[in-house]
Amino acid sequence: MQQSSTTQGLSAAVGKVPAPCLVLAGVSGIQFGAALAPSAYPQAGAAGVVFLRLLIAGLILCVLWRPRRQALKSAKGAWKTVLAAGTLLAGHHIAFFEAVNHIPLGAVATIEFLGPFAIAMAGSRRALDLLPACLAAGGVLLLSGGGSTSLPAVGLTLAATAACCWAGYILVSARMATRLSGGQGLAVAIAWAALLSAPYGIAHAGTGLLDPHVLWVAAVVAVVSSVLPYSLNLEALRRIPPRIFGVLTSLEPAAGALFGLLVLGQHLDRSQWLGIAAVACASVAATSLRPRKRQTSLVRATSDSLPEEESARNRAGVPCSQRSSARPEVSAERITPTSGP
C-alpha cells in the first residue's frame, strides 16, 4: 500500500527521534488526555467520551494511512492481530476512564502500569527477581489502602482490568508492528475499537454526544491521547522489545498523578505518593537486575542466521527490494522477547 506524502513525512520525522523519547511522549499524551476527559463526563459520561475519542481517532488515522483490505490480507495473520488489538483497546479505554470516575488518576495509572510491569517480570526464575515484585506489591498496598481513606473496590477492579488489557495490547501490537508497515494496522484497530464501544457509549450518553463541549474535548483527547501516543508507541515497538517498552513506561504512574493534581485537583496522601514511587522504582529494578547474557546470544544468533535466510531468498528468486524490507521484520520478531530468560 502506498503512503501519502503527509504520512511519509511524519514517518521520516518520527524515525529520527530516539525510541525512549517516543515512549515518554506517548506516556505524557495519554495521561494528559485522561486528565482532560472528565471535564465532559457531566454531559456524556465516561462511556460517551471513550466512544467519541476512539471514533475521532479512528477517522483521523484512516484518513492519514488509508488502509486497504488487500494490504491486510497480504500479511499472514494480520486481520486476527489487528482485531485483537482493537478489542483490547476498547476494553482498556472503557475500564480506564470508568476507573477515573472512582479513584484518582494517579492511582489508576499506577495500577494500570502493573500490566507492562508483569511483562517485564514474566518468566523470572531467580530469587533476586522477587525483589522488584515485592516492591511493586508494597507500592500497590500503600496506594490502595495506605492513605487516610481507602480507595473504592470498584475503582481498583476497573483499573486492574485496564492493566490486563494494556498488557495484552502491548504484546499484540508488537506483533502487529512486525507484520504491517506504517499505521494502517493501528488505524483499523482503533476503528474496530470504536465500533465495539459504540453500543455502550450511545446507550449511556445519548444526545450528550452532540454537545459542542463534549465534541471539542473528545477531539482534543483523541489527538493527544490516542492518535499521537499510539502512533509513537507503535513506532517505538518496532525498535525495542515489549519488555523494554514496559520498563520505559515506568514514569506513567508519576505522570498520571501529576496531571491529576494539575488538571483535576486530585490530591494524594504521602503514603500514596510513596506507593507510586515504589511501583516506578520496581520497574527500574526489574530491568537492572535482569541478566543480559541471553539477550546478547539472541542477537548474535539472529545475526548469524540472516546470511542463510538471504541465500534462501536468492534461491527462491525473491526480488532484492522485498528481501531488504523483510530482514528487519524477521530479526525483530526473533529478538523481541515476551518473557524473561
Rosetta blueprint (number, residue, H / E / L):
1 M L
2 Q L
3 Q L
4 S L
5 S H
6 T H
7 T H
8 Q H
9 G H
10 L H
11 S H
12 A H
13 A H
14 V H
15 G H
16 K L
17 V L
18 P L
19 A H
20 P H
21 C H
22 L H
23 V H
24 L H
25 A H
26 G H
27 V H
28 S H
29 G H
30 I H
31 Q H
32 F H
33 G H
34 A H
35 A H
36 L H
37 A H
38 P H
39 S H
40 A H
41 Y H
42 P H
43 Q H
44 A H
45 G H
46 A H
47 A H
48 G H
49 V H
50 V H
51 F H
52 L H
53 R H
54 L H
55 L H
56 I H
57 A H
58 G H
59 L H
60 I H
61 L H
62 C H
63 V H
64 L H
65 W H
66 R L
67 P L
68 R L
69 R H
70 Q H
71 A H
72 L H
73 K H
74 S H
75 A L
76 K L
77 G L
78 A H
79 W H
80 K H
81 T H
82 V H
83 L H
84 A H
85 A H
86 G H
87 T H
88 L H
89 L H
90 A H
91 G H
92 H H
93 H H
94 I H
95 A H
96 F H
97 F H
98 E H
99 A H
100 V H
101 N L
102 H L
103 I L
104 P L
105 L H
106 G H
107 A H
108 V H
109 A H
110 T H
111 I H
112 E H
113 F H
114 L H
115 G H
116 P H
117 F H
118 A H
119 I H
120 A H
121 M H
122 A L
123 G L
124 S L
125 R L
126 R L
127 A H
128 L H
129 D H
130 L H
131 L H
132 P H
133 A H
134 C H
135 L H
136 A H
137 A H
138 G H
139 G H
140 V H
141 L H
142 L H
143 L H
144 S H
145 G H
146 G L
147 G L
148 S L
149 T L
150 S L
151 L L
152 P L
153 A H
154 V H
155 G H
156 L H
157 T H
158 L H
159 A H
160 A H
161 T H
162 A H
163 A H
164 C H
165 C H
166 W H
167 A H
168 G H
169 Y H
170 I H
171 L H
172 V H
173 S H
174 A H
175 R H
176 M H
177 A H
178 T H
179 R H
180 L L
181 S L
182 G L
183 G L
184 Q H
185 G H
186 L H
187 A H
188 V H
189 A H
190 I H
191 A H
192 W H
193 A H
194 A H
195 L H
196 L H
197 S H
198 A H
199 P H
200 Y H
201 G H
202 I H
203 A H
204 H H
205 A H
206 G H
207 T H
208 G H
209 L H
210 L H
211 D L
212 P H
213 H H
214 V H
215 L H
216 W H
217 V H
218 A H
219 A H
220 V H
221 V H
222 A H
223 V H
224 V H
225 S H
226 S H
227 V H
228 L H
229 P H
230 Y H
231 S H
232 L H
233 N H
234 L H
235 E H
236 A H
237 L H
238 R L
239 R L
240 I L
241 P L
242 P H
243 R H
244 I H
245 F H
246 G H
247 V H
248 L H
249 T H
250 S H
251 L H
252 E H
253 P H
254 A H
255 A H
256 G H
257 A H
258 L H
259 F H
260 G H
261 L H
262 L H
263 V H
264 L H
265 G L
266 Q L
267 H L
268 L L
269 D L
270 R H
271 S H
272 Q H
273 W H
274 L H
275 G H
276 I H
277 A H
278 A H
279 V H
280 A H
281 C H
282 A H
283 S H
284 V H
285 A H
286 A H
287 T H
288 S H
289 L L
290 R L
291 P L
292 R L
293 K H
294 R H
295 Q H
296 T H
297 S H
298 L H
299 V H
300 R H
301 A H
302 T H
303 S H
304 D H
305 S H
306 L H
307 P H
308 E H
309 E H
310 E H
311 S H
312 A H
313 R H
314 N H
315 R H
316 A H
317 G L
318 V L
319 P L
320 C H
321 S H
322 Q H
323 R H
324 S H
325 S H
326 A H
327 R H
328 P H
329 E H
330 V H
331 S H
332 A H
333 E H
334 R H
335 I H
336 T L
337 P L
338 T L
339 S L
340 G L
341 P L
